[in-house]
Amino acid sequence: MNLVLKGTIELLIRKIVLGTSQYGSKNGFWDRIVDKKLPNSTLINNDKQYSYGDNMKVKYATIIVEDMDESIKFYTEVMGLEIDSQHNPQPGATITLLKGEGDAMIELIKNTENETGLFSVGMDVEDINTTVKELKSKGARITMEPIPITVGTLAFLEDPNGVKIALIQHH
């Protein structure tokens, strides 16, 4: 994948997570942590605390699609991603994971239950129960408590803008 495309995907993920299309923020916070998996710590910047307790990292941007073949063609031929895996978890549902450079993936889902468009941002966590408990103590709105899924355990929360955030603890 060329560097411009990689940068574009990184900016898309940062826009989803941080609500900004700039590589860094005005106070330079993001520039200091780009592409680093932080240890359990709290960073203090401009009188704000940013906690990264459980080593959460962006794993997926999930998009509900209308036409899976057309979407796969776009993300592979135009965006330069590669198919990582495909799944049919239930009748009428198809999932395709696409990977570029780095760990983050695009997850395309075709089903009849959700509206087309950005569905959620997925965060990998090491201990989902501890993470959910910590997030609740900080006032996070948990919209789905942890449940077992094929690849591990899944929970959902919502940010103040209504963006769904999936927390995933893989086996």
Secondary structure, DSSP 8 states (H G I E B T S, - for coil): --HHHHHHHHHHHHHHHHS-SSSS-TTSHHHHHTT----S-EEEETTEEEE-TT--EEEEEEEE-S-HHHHHHIIIIIT--EEEEEEEEETTEEEEEEE-SSS-EEEEEE-SSS-SEEEEEEEE-S-HHHHHHHHHHTT-EEEEEEEEETTEEEEEEE-TT--EEEEEEE-
